Amino acid sequence: MSVDLRPGETQGSHSTSPTVCSVWRTGRAAVALGLVILAVGVLITLFSPEQGESRPLDPADTSLAGSKALAQLLRDRGVTVDRVDSVEAAVAKATEPGRLLLVTATWFTDDPALARVPGDRVIVGSTRLPSQLAPGVRDLPGGSRERSREPECPLPAATAAGSVFIGGSVLTGPPGSTGCYPAGKGWSLVSYPHAGGTITVVGSGEFMSNLRLSEDGNAALALNLLGTAKAVTWLVEPDQPAVGDLAGPEGKSVHDLMPPGIPWAVGMAAITVLLLALWRGRRLGPVVMERLPVVVRAAETVEGRGRLYRARRARASAADSLRAGTIDRVTPRLGLGSGAERHEVVAALAVRTGQDPQQVGAALYGPAPVDDAGLVALAGYLDAIERTVSEH
């Protein structure tokens, strides 16, 4: 008996070498991704506008150092924000009533005309503070580290904001001034009345930047200082400084002197490295979905909500949650339905606990506590009511 074994049909043998089709199927995703990245890079290079460097505390700057976010918040509250980069423009705006002058770069001007602008004045970043802008304010040597600080002062704008990321220059004010946010032997914020208005000097404007605005009470302090005016004249440093102030005899920077092919070469090198990583990187298998039970302790949920209420100073929301929980738990024990009226709940609780109906009604349906101590007292009283109902 004979068996015909043709080439390629030998029993138990098969080729393990990769074919062209298998290699293409494996690598086509990486090739497609590389082409997409290359196309995006070319489009960005060809059509994107030149990006200048960031301008600290500029209301038109969207970088982390700018203050575009604060300017937008002020406009949302109906405050007109006018960005000016010269003393002449700031003085021209001063003829309009209800305006506040905000100076975020005091180093580039000592023009006495700026000191004659009427109305409220906020000066941020007082390094080399001209005495005409804030008479009586002294900038102590040394400065202080920027960090979260408590106000420790009676100034309403600061006490309402709470802790703020602030520091920078250490300031002292004239007699009758109010200092906030202690730093060294002085303050990080000084405010005092002057010539029919209020002058406020802040040692650092980092809390107003896009990077820090959402932290602590930074946004609250900025809005409290600026948002009370109808309009804000925001004085920044000039967009185009004099040529003599720039690097080089014609104002050219190192970037201007760089050969035009360098950015393109760096971009191509980055894309090449990425494609190489995709090609030689370890391939992972498909994601396996597995349903696992997740156990979350009730205490974690309660603590998380408590921290959220405290961070946002939402005493009214916290009090409403406590009261709603107490009412939901005691009404069944009092023989009342879920649709019971307020007076029915108060009357039943007063009879069961022996408490004064007015006191019970104020605890369940009264106004929100005005401070944290009142919220703690309300929680304790509601807990005592629940325990009394449970015991009887």
C-alpha positions as a Markdown table, in Angstrom:
| # | Residue | x | y | z |
|---|---|---|---|---|
| 1 | Met | 0.0 | 0.0 | 0.0 |
| 2 | Ser | 1.4 | 3.4 | -1.0 |
| 3 | Val | 0.6 | 6.9 | 0.2 |
| 4 | Asp | 1.1 | 9.9 | -2.0 |
| 5 | Leu | 2.5 | 12.7 | 0.0 |
| 6 | Arg | 2.9 | 15.8 | -2.2 |
| 7 | Pro | 5.1 | 18.8 | -1.2 |
| 8 | Gly | 3.2 | 21.0 | 1.3 |
| 9 | Glu | 0.9 | 18.2 | 2.4 |
| 10 | Thr | 3.2 | 16.3 | 4.7 |
| 11 | Gln | 1.4 | 15.2 | 7.8 |
| 12 | Gly | 2.1 | 17.0 | 11.0 |
| 13 | Ser | 4.2 | 19.8 | 9.4 |
| 14 | His | 3.3 | 23.4 | 8.7 |
| 15 | Ser | 5.2 | 26.7 | 8.2 |
| 16 | Thr | 5.6 | 29.1 | 11.2 |
| 17 | Ser | 7.3 | 31.9 | 9.2 |
| 18 | Pro | 5.3 | 35.1 | 9.0 |
| 19 | Thr | 3.8 | 35.9 | 5.6 |
| 20 | Val | 3.5 | 39.3 | 4.0 |
| 21 | Cys | -0.2 | 39.4 | 4.6 |
| 22 | Ser | 0.2 | 38.5 | 8.3 |
| 23 | Val | 2.9 | 41.2 | 8.8 |
| 24 | Trp | 0.7 | 43.8 | 7.1 |
| 25 | Arg | -2.3 | 42.9 | 9.2 |
| 26 | Thr | -0.2 | 43.2 | 12.3 |
| 27 | Gly | 1.5 | 46.5 | 11.4 |
| 28 | Arg | -1.2 | 48.4 | 9.5 |
| 29 | Ala | -2.6 | 50.0 | 12.6 |
| 30 | Ala | 0.8 | 51.4 | 13.5 |
| 31 | Val | 1.4 | 52.6 | 9.9 |
| 32 | Ala | -2.0 | 54.3 | 9.8 |
| 33 | Leu | -1.4 | 56.0 | 13.1 |
| 34 | Gly | 2.0 | 57.2 | 12.0 |
| 35 | Leu | 0.5 | 58.7 | 8.8 |
| 36 | Val | -2.1 | 60.5 | 10.8 |
| 37 | Ile | 0.4 | 61.9 | 13.2 |
| 38 | Leu | 2.6 | 63.0 | 10.3 |
| 39 | Ala | -0.4 | 64.7 | 8.6 |
| 40 | Val | -1.4 | 66.5 | 11.8 |
| 41 | Gly | 2.1 | 67.7 | 12.4 |
| 42 | Val | 2.4 | 69.1 | 8.9 |
| 43 | Leu | -1.0 | 70.9 | 9.2 |
| 44 | Ile | -0.1 | 72.4 | 12.6 |
| 45 | Thr | 3.3 | 73.5 | 11.3 |
| 46 | Leu | 1.7 | 75.1 | 8.2 |
| 47 | Phe | -1.4 | 76.7 | 9.6 |
| 48 | Ser | -0.9 | 77.4 | 13.3 |
| 49 | Pro | -0.2 | 81.0 | 14.3 |
| 50 | Glu | 3.1 | 81.9 | 16.0 |
| 51 | Gln | 2.8 | 81.6 | 19.7 |
| 52 | Gly | 4.3 | 84.3 | 21.7 |
| 53 | Glu | 5.5 | 84.0 | 25.3 |
| 54 | Ser | 3.1 | 84.2 | 28.1 |
| 55 | Arg | 2.1 | 87.6 | 29.6 |
| 56 | Pro | 1.6 | 87.3 | 33.4 |
| 57 | Leu | -1.7 | 88.6 | 34.7 |
| 58 | Asp | -2.8 | 89.7 | 31.2 |
| 59 | Pro | -6.6 | 89.5 | 30.8 |
| 60 | Ala | -6.2 | 88.5 | 27.1 |
| 61 | Asp | -3.6 | 85.8 | 27.8 |
| 62 | Thr | -4.9 | 82.2 | 27.9 |
| 63 | Ser | -1.6 | 80.6 | 29.1 |
| 64 | Leu | -1.2 | 79.4 | 32.7 |
| 65 | Ala | 0.4 | 82.7 | 33.7 |
| 66 | Gly | -2.3 | 84.9 | 32.2 |
| 67 | Ser | -5.7 | 86.0 | 33.7 |
| 68 | Lys | -8.1 | 85.4 | 30.8 |
| 69 | Ala | -10.3 | 83.2 | 33.1 |
| 70 | Leu | -10.6 | 86.0 | 35.7 |
| 71 | Ala | -11.5 | 88.5 | 33.1 |
| 72 | Gln | -14.2 | 86.2 | 31.7 |
| 73 | Leu | -15.7 | 85.7 | 35.2 |
| 74 | Leu | -15.9 | 89.5 | 35.7 |
| 75 | Arg | -17.6 | 89.9 | 32.4 |
| 76 | Asp | -20.1 | 87.1 | 33.3 |
| 77 | Arg | -21.0 | 89.2 | 36.4 |
| 78 | Gly | -21.7 | 92.3 | 34.2 |
| 79 | Val | -18.3 | 94.1 | 34.9 |
| 80 | Thr | -16.8 | 95.8 | 31.9 |
| 81 | Val | -13.1 | 94.9 | 31.6 |
| 82 | Asp | -10.9 | 97.2 | 29.5 |
| 83 | Arg | -7.3 | 96.1 | 28.9 |
| 84 | Val | -4.9 | 99.1 | 28.4 |
| 85 | Asp | -1.2 | 99.1 | 28.1 |
| 86 | Ser | -0.4 | 102.8 | 28.6 |
| 87 | Val | -0.9 | 105.4 | 31.3 |
| 88 | Glu | -2.5 | 107.7 | 28.8 |
| 89 | Ala | -5.2 | 105.1 | 28.0 |
| 90 | Ala | -5.8 | 104.5 | 31.7 |
| 91 | Val | -6.2 | 108.2 | 32.4 |
| 92 | Ala | -8.6 | 108.6 | 29.5 |
| 93 | Lys | -10.8 | 105.8 | 30.9 |
| 94 | Ala | -10.9 | 107.5 | 34.3 |
| 95 | Thr | -13.5 | 110.0 | 33.2 |
| 96 | Glu | -16.2 | 107.3 | 33.4 |
| 97 | Pro | -17.7 | 107.0 | 36.9 |
| 98 | Gly | -17.7 | 103.8 | 38.9 |
| 99 | Arg | -14.4 | 102.6 | 37.5 |
| 100 | Leu | -11.6 | 100.6 | 39.3 |
| 101 | Leu | -8.0 | 100.8 | 38.3 |
| 102 | Leu | -6.1 | 97.5 | 38.4 |
| 103 | Val | -2.3 | 97.8 | 37.9 |
| 104 | Thr | -0.6 | 94.4 | 37.4 |
| 105 | Ala | 2.9 | 95.6 | 36.3 |
| 106 | Thr | 4.2 | 98.6 | 38.4 |
| 107 | Trp | 7.8 | 98.2 | 37.3 |
| 108 | Phe | 7.4 | 99.8 | 33.8 |
| 109 | Thr | 6.0 | 103.2 | 34.9 |
| 110 | Asp | 6.3 | 105.8 | 37.6 |
| 111 | Asp | 4.2 | 108.4 | 35.8 |
| 112 | Pro | 2.6 | 110.6 | 38.5 |
| 113 | Ala | -0.5 | 111.0 | 36.2 |
| 114 | Leu | -1.5 | 107.4 | 37.1 |
| 115 | Ala | -1.7 | 108.4 | 40.8 |
| 116 | Arg | -4.2 | 111.1 | 40.0 |
| 117 | Val | -6.7 | 108.6 | 38.6 |
| 118 | Pro | -9.8 | 108.9 | 40.8 |
| 119 | Gly | -11.8 | 105.9 | 42.3 |
| 120 | Asp | -10.7 | 102.6 | 43.8 |
| 121 | Arg | -7.3 | 101.3 | 43.0 |
| 122 | Val | -5.9 | 97.7 | 43.2 |
| 123 | Ile | -2.1 | 97.2 | 42.8 |
| 124 | Val | -0.9 | 93.7 | 42.3 |
| 125 | Gly | 2.7 | 92.6 | 42.6 |
| 126 | Ser | 4.3 | 95.6 | 44.4 |
| 127 | Thr | 8.0 | 94.9 | 43.7 |
| 128 | Arg | 9.5 | 98.4 | 43.2 |
| 129 | Leu | 6.1 | 99.9 | 44.1 |
| 130 | Pro | 6.0 | 103.6 | 43.1 |
| 131 | Ser | 5.1 | 105.6 | 46.2 |
| 132 | Gln | 2.7 | 107.7 | 44.1 |
| 133 | Leu | 0.4 | 104.8 | 43.4 |
| 134 | Ala | 0.1 | 103.7 | 47.1 |
| 135 | Pro | 1.1 | 106.5 | 49.5 |
| 136 | Gly | 2.3 | 105.1 | 52.9 |
| 137 | Val | 2.7 | 101.5 | 51.8 |
| 138 | Arg | 6.2 | 100.0 | 52.4 |
| 139 | Asp | 7.6 | 97.0 | 50.7 |
| 140 | Leu | 9.8 | 95.2 | 53.3 |
| 141 | Pro | 12.9 | 93.5 | 52.1 |
| 142 | Gly | 13.1 | 89.8 | 51.7 |
| 143 | Gly | 9.6 | 88.8 | 50.6 |
| 144 | Ser | 7.7 | 85.7 | 51.5 |
| 145 | Arg | 7.0 | 82.3 | 50.0 |
| 146 | Glu | 3.8 | 81.9 | 48.1 |
| 147 | Arg | 1.5 | 79.4 | 49.8 |
| 148 | Ser | -2.0 | 79.1 | 51.1 |
| 149 | Arg | -2.6 | 81.6 | 53.9 |
| 150 | Glu | -5.6 | 82.5 | 56.1 |
| 151 | Pro | -6.8 | 86.1 | 56.1 |
| 152 | Glu | -6.7 | 86.8 | 59.9 |
| 153 | Cys | -8.2 | 90.2 | 59.3 |
| 154 | Pro | -11.7 | 91.9 | 59.4 |
| 155 | Leu | -11.6 | 92.9 | 55.7 |
| 156 | Pro | -14.9 | 91.5 | 54.2 |
| 157 | Ala | -13.3 | 90.7 | 50.8 |
| 158 | Ala | -10.7 | 88.5 | 52.5 |
| 159 | Thr | -12.8 | 86.9 | 55.2 |
| 160 | Ala | -15.4 | 85.8 | 52.7 |
| 161 | Ala | -12.7 | 84.3 | 50.5 |
| 162 | Gly | -10.9 | 82.4 | 53.3 |
| 163 | Ser | -7.6 | 80.8 | 52.6 |
| 164 | Val | -5.8 | 82.1 | 49.4 |
| 165 | Phe | -2.6 | 81.1 | 47.6 |
| 166 | Ile | -0.6 | 84.3 | 48.2 |
| 167 | Gly | 2.8 | 85.6 | 49.2 |
| 168 | Gly | 5.4 | 87.6 | 47.4 |
| 169 | Ser | 6.2 | 91.1 | 48.7 |
| 170 | Val | 5.8 | 91.7 | 52.5 |
| 171 | Leu | 3.8 | 95.0 | 53.0 |
| 172 | Thr | 3.1 | 97.5 | 55.7 |
| 173 | Gly | 0.4 | 100.2 | 55.4 |
| 174 | Pro | -0.2 | 103.7 | 56.6 |
| 175 | Pro | -2.1 | 104.3 | 59.9 |
| 176 | Gly | -5.7 | 103.2 | 59.6 |
| 177 | Ser | -5.0 | 100.5 | 57.0 |
| 178 | Thr | -6.1 | 96.9 | 57.2 |
| 179 | Gly | -3.5 | 94.1 | 56.7 |
| 180 | Cys | -4.5 | 90.6 | 55.7 |
| 181 | Tyr | -2.7 | 87.3 | 55.2 |
| 182 | Pro | 0.2 | 87.7 | 57.6 |
| 183 | Ala | 3.7 | 87.2 | 56.1 |
| 184 | Gly | 6.9 | 87.7 | 58.1 |
| 185 | Lys | 6.7 | 91.1 | 59.8 |
| 186 | Gly | 4.0 | 92.4 | 57.6 |
| 187 | Trp | 1.1 | 91.4 | 55.3 |
| 188 | Ser | 0.5 | 90.0 | 51.8 |
| 189 | Leu | -2.5 | 92.4 | 51.4 |
| 190 | Val | -3.0 | 95.9 | 52.6 |
| 191 | Ser | -6.1 | 98.0 | 52.1 |
| 192 | Tyr | -7.0 | 101.5 | 53.2 |
| 193 | Pro | -9.2 | 104.5 | 52.2 |
| 194 | His | -7.5 | 107.3 | 50.3 |
| 195 | Ala | -8.9 | 110.4 | 48.5 |
| 196 | Gly | -12.5 | 109.2 | 48.4 |
| 197 | Gly | -11.6 | 105.7 | 47.2 |
| 198 | Thr | -9.9 | 102.6 | 48.4 |
| 199 | Ile | -6.3 | 101.5 | 47.6 |
| 200 | Thr | -5.6 | 97.8 | 47.9 |
| 201 | Val | -2.1 | 96.5 | 47.4 |
| 202 | Val | -1.4 | 92.7 | 47.0 |
| 203 | Gly | 2.1 | 91.3 | 47.3 |
| 204 | Ser | 1.6 | 88.8 | 44.5 |
| 205 | Gly | -0.9 | 88.2 | 41.7 |
| 206 | Glu | -0.4 | 84.5 | 41.4 |
| 207 | Phe | -3.9 | 83.8 | 42.8 |
| 208 | Met | -5.4 | 85.7 | 39.8 |
| 209 | Ser | -3.6 | 83.6 | 37.2 |
| 210 | Asn | -5.3 | 80.9 | 35.1 |
| 211 | Leu | -3.2 | 78.3 | 36.9 |
| 212 | Arg | -4.2 | 79.1 | 40.5 |
| 213 | Leu | -7.6 | 80.8 | 40.1 |
| 214 | Ser | -9.6 | 77.6 | 40.9 |
| 215 | Glu | -7.6 | 76.8 | 44.0 |
| 216 | Asp | -8.6 | 77.7 | 47.6 |
| 217 | Gly | -10.5 | 80.9 | 47.8 |
| 218 | Asn | -8.5 | 82.6 | 45.0 |
| 219 | Ala | -11.4 | 83.3 | 42.7 |
| 220 | Ala | -13.5 | 84.6 | 45.5 |
| 221 | Leu | -10.8 | 87.1 | 46.6 |
| 222 | Ala | -10.2 | 88.3 | 43.1 |
| 223 | Leu | -13.9 | 88.8 | 42.4 |
| 224 | Asn | -14.5 | 90.4 | 45.8 |
| 225 | Leu | -11.7 | 92.9 | 45.1 |
| 226 | Leu | -12.6 | 93.7 | 41.5 |
| 227 | Gly | -16.2 | 92.6 | 41.0 |
| 228 | Thr | -17.8 | 95.4 | 43.1 |
| 229 | Ala | -17.0 | 98.0 | 40.4 |
| 230 | Lys | -19.0 | 98.7 | 37.2 |
| 231 | Ala | -15.9 | 98.6 | 35.1 |
| 232 | Val | -12.2 | 97.7 | 35.5 |
| 233 | Thr | -9.4 | 99.5 | 33.8 |
| 234 | Trp | -6.8 | 96.7 | 33.6 |
| 235 | Leu | -3.3 | 98.2 | 33.1 |
| 236 | Val | -0.7 | 95.8 | 31.8 |
| 237 | Glu | 2.8 | 96.2 | 30.5 |
| 238 | Pro | 3.1 | 97.4 | 26.9 |
| 239 | Asp | 2.7 | 94.9 | 24.1 |
| 240 | Gln | 5.7 | 96.3 | 22.2 |
| 241 | Pro | 8.5 | 97.5 | 24.5 |
| 242 | Ala | 11.1 | 99.8 | 23.1 |
| 243 | Val | 13.7 | 98.1 | 20.9 |
| 244 | Gly | 16.5 | 99.0 | 23.3 |
| 245 | Asp | 14.8 | 96.9 | 26.0 |
| 246 | Leu | 15.0 | 93.7 | 23.9 |
| 247 | Ala | 17.9 | 91.3 | 23.3 |
| 248 | Gly | 20.3 | 92.0 | 20.4 |
| 249 | Pro | 20.8 | 95.3 | 18.5 |
| 250 | Glu | 17.6 | 94.9 | 16.5 |
| 251 | Gly | 15.5 | 93.2 | 19.2 |
| 252 | Lys | 15.9 | 89.7 | 18.0 |
| 253 | Ser | 15.6 | 86.8 | 20.4 |
| 254 | Val | 17.4 | 83.4 | 20.3 |
| 255 | His | 14.4 | 81.9 | 18.7 |
| 256 | Asp | 14.6 | 84.4 | 15.9 |
| 257 | Leu | 18.3 | 83.6 | 15.3 |
| 258 | Met | 17.6 | 79.8 | 15.1 |
| 259 | Pro | 17.8 | 78.3 | 11.6 |
| 260 | Pro | 14.2 | 77.7 | 10.2 |
| 261 | Gly | 14.8 | 74.0 | 9.8 |
| 262 | Ile | 15.5 | 73.3 | 13.4 |
| 263 | Pro | 11.8 | 73.1 | 14.7 |
| 264 | Trp | 10.9 | 70.9 | 11.7 |
| 265 | Ala | 13.8 | 68.5 | 12.4 |
| 266 | Val | 12.9 | 68.2 | 16.0 |
| 267 | Gly | 9.3 | 67.5 | 15.2 |
| 268 | Met | 10.2 | 64.8 | 12.7 |
| 269 | Ala | 12.6 | 63.2 | 15.2 |
| 270 | Ala | 9.8 | 63.1 | 17.8 |
| 271 | Ile | 7.5 | 61.4 | 15.3 |
| 272 | Thr | 10.2 | 58.9 | 14.3 |
| 273 | Val | 10.7 | 57.9 | 17.9 |
| 274 | Leu | 7.0 | 57.5 | 18.4 |
| 275 | Leu | 6.7 | 55.2 | 15.3 |
| 276 | Leu | 9.7 | 53.2 | 16.5 |
| 277 | Ala | 8.1 | 52.7 | 19.9 |
| 278 | Leu | 4.9 | 51.5 | 18.2 |
| 279 | Trp | 6.8 | 49.1 | 16.0 |
| 280 | Arg | 9.1 | 47.6 | 18.6 |
| 281 | Gly | 6.8 | 47.9 | 21.6 |
| 282 | Arg | 5.3 | 44.9 | 23.3 |
| 283 | Arg | 1.8 | 44.0 | 22.0 |
| 284 | Leu | -0.8 | 43.3 | 24.6 |
| 285 | Gly | -3.7 | 41.0 | 24.1 |
| 286 | Pro | -7.4 | 42.0 | 24.0 |
| 287 | Val | -8.8 | 43.5 | 27.1 |
| 288 | Val | -10.7 | 41.0 | 29.2 |
| 289 | Met | -13.8 | 42.3 | 31.0 |
| 290 | Glu | -14.4 | 40.8 | 34.4 |
| 291 | Arg | -17.2 | 41.8 | 36.7 |
| 292 | Leu | -15.9 | 42.3 | 40.2 |
| 293 | Pro | -17.9 | 43.4 | 43.2 |
| 294 | Val | -17.1 | 46.8 | 44.5 |
| 295 | Val | -17.6 | 47.5 | 48.2 |
| 296 | Val | -17.7 | 51.1 | 49.3 |
| 297 | Arg | -18.1 | 51.7 | 53.0 |
| 298 | Ala | -21.0 | 54.0 | 53.9 |
| 299 | Ala | -18.6 | 56.1 | 56.0 |
| 300 | Glu | -16.5 | 56.9 | 52.9 |
| 301 | Thr | -19.5 | 58.3 | 51.1 |
| 302 | Val | -20.6 | 60.4 | 54.1 |
| 303 | Glu | -17.1 | 61.7 | 54.6 |
| 304 | Gly | -16.7 | 62.5 | 51.0 |
| 305 | Arg | -19.9 | 64.5 | 50.9 |
| 306 | Gly | -18.9 | 66.3 | 54.1 |
| 307 | Arg | -15.6 | 67.3 | 52.7 |
| 308 | Leu | -17.3 | 68.6 | 49.5 |
| 309 | Tyr | -19.8 | 70.6 | 51.6 |
| 310 | Arg | -17.0 | 72.1 | 53.7 |
| 311 | Ala | -14.8 | 73.0 | 50.7 |
| 312 | Arg | -17.7 | 74.9 | 49.1 |
| 313 | Arg | -19.0 | 76.3 | 52.3 |
| 314 | Ala | -22.4 | 74.8 | 51.4 |
| 315 | Arg | -23.9 | 74.9 | 54.9 |
| 316 | Ala | -27.4 | 75.3 | 53.5 |
| 317 | Ser | -27.1 | 72.2 | 51.4 |
| 318 | Ala | -25.6 | 70.2 | 54.3 |
| 319 | Ala | -28.4 | 71.3 | 56.6 |
| 320 | Asp | -31.0 | 70.4 | 54.0 |
| 321 | Ser | -29.5 | 66.9 | 53.7 |
| 322 | Leu | -29.5 | 66.4 | 57.5 |
| 323 | Arg | -33.1 | 67.6 | 57.9 |
| 324 | Ala | -34.4 | 65.5 | 55.0 |
| 325 | Gly | -32.7 | 62.4 | 56.3 |
| 326 | Thr | -34.1 | 62.9 | 59.8 |
| 327 | Ile | -37.6 | 63.5 | 58.5 |
| 328 | Asp | -37.5 | 60.4 | 56.3 |
| 329 | Arg | -36.4 | 58.2 | 59.2 |
| 330 | Val | -38.7 | 59.5 | 62.0 |
| 331 | Thr | -42.0 | 59.8 | 60.0 |
| 332 | Pro | -42.6 | 56.1 | 59.8 |
| 333 | Arg | -42.0 | 55.7 | 63.5 |
| 334 | Leu | -44.5 | 58.4 | 64.2 |
| 335 | Gly | -47.1 | 56.7 | 62.1 |
| 336 | Leu | -47.1 | 59.4 | 59.4 |
| 337 | Gly | -47.0 | 58.9 | 55.7 |
| 338 | Ser | -44.4 | 60.3 | 53.3 |
| 339 | Gly | -46.8 | 63.1 | 52.3 |
| 340 | Ala | -47.3 | 64.4 | 55.8 |
| 341 | Glu | -47.5 | 68.2 | 56.2 |
| 342 | Arg | -44.9 | 70.1 | 58.1 |
| 343 | His | -47.2 | 71.0 | 61.0 |
| 344 | Glu | -48.2 | 67.3 | 61.4 |
| 345 | Val | -44.5 | 66.2 | 61.6 |
| 346 | Val | -43.7 | 69.0 | 64.1 |
| 347 | Ala | -46.7 | 68.3 | 66.3 |
| 348 | Ala | -46.1 | 64.5 | 66.3 |
| 349 | Leu | -42.4 | 65.0 | 67.2 |
| 350 | Ala | -43.1 | 67.5 | 69.9 |
| 351 | Val | -45.6 | 65.0 | 71.6 |
| 352 | Arg | -43.2 | 62.1 | 71.2 |
| 353 | Thr | -40.1 | 63.9 | 72.5 |
| 354 | Gly | -41.6 | 66.4 | 74.9 |
| 355 | Gln | -39.8 | 69.2 | 73.1 |
| 356 | Asp | -41.1 | 72.7 | 72.4 |
| 357 | Pro | -42.9 | 72.7 | 69.0 |
| 358 | Gln | -41.3 | 76.0 | 68.0 |
| 359 | Gln | -37.9 | 74.6 | 68.7 |
| 360 | Val | -38.6 | 71.4 | 66.8 |
| 361 | Gly | -40.0 | 73.3 | 63.8 |
| 362 | Ala | -37.0 | 75.6 | 63.7 |
| 363 | Ala | -34.7 | 72.6 | 63.7 |
| 364 | Leu | -36.5 | 70.8 | 60.9 |
| 365 | Tyr | -37.7 | 73.7 | 58.7 |
| 366 | Gly | -35.9 | 76.8 | 59.9 |
| 367 | Pro | -33.2 | 78.9 | 58.1 |
| 368 | Ala | -29.7 | 77.5 | 57.4 |
| 369 | Pro | -27.0 | 77.9 | 60.0 |
| 370 | Val | -24.8 | 80.9 | 59.5 |
| 371 | Asp | -21.5 | 79.2 | 60.6 |
| 372 | Asp | -19.9 | 75.8 | 61.1 |
| 373 | Ala | -20.7 | 75.8 | 64.8 |
| 374 | Gly | -24.4 | 76.2 | 64.1 |
| 375 | Leu | -24.3 | 73.4 | 61.6 |
| 376 | Val | -22.7 | 71.1 | 64.2 |
| 377 | Ala | -25.3 | 72.1 | 66.8 |
| 378 | Leu | -28.1 | 71.4 | 64.3 |
| 379 | Ala | -26.7 | 67.9 | 63.6 |
| 380 | Gly | -26.5 | 67.1 | 67.3 |
| 381 | Tyr | -30.0 | 68.3 | 67.9 |
| 382 | Leu | -31.4 | 66.2 | 65.0 |
| 383 | Asp | -29.5 | 63.1 | 66.2 |
| 384 | Ala | -31.0 | 63.6 | 69.7 |
| 385 | Ile | -34.5 | 63.8 | 68.3 |
| 386 | Glu | -34.0 | 60.5 | 66.4 |
| 387 | Arg | -32.6 | 58.7 | 69.4 |
| 388 | Thr | -35.6 | 59.9 | 71.5 |
| 389 | Val | -38.1 | 58.7 | 68.9 |
| 390 | Ser | -36.3 | 55.3 | 68.6 |
| 391 | Glu | -36.3 | 54.8 | 72.4 |
| 392 | His | -40.0 | 55.6 | 72.8 |
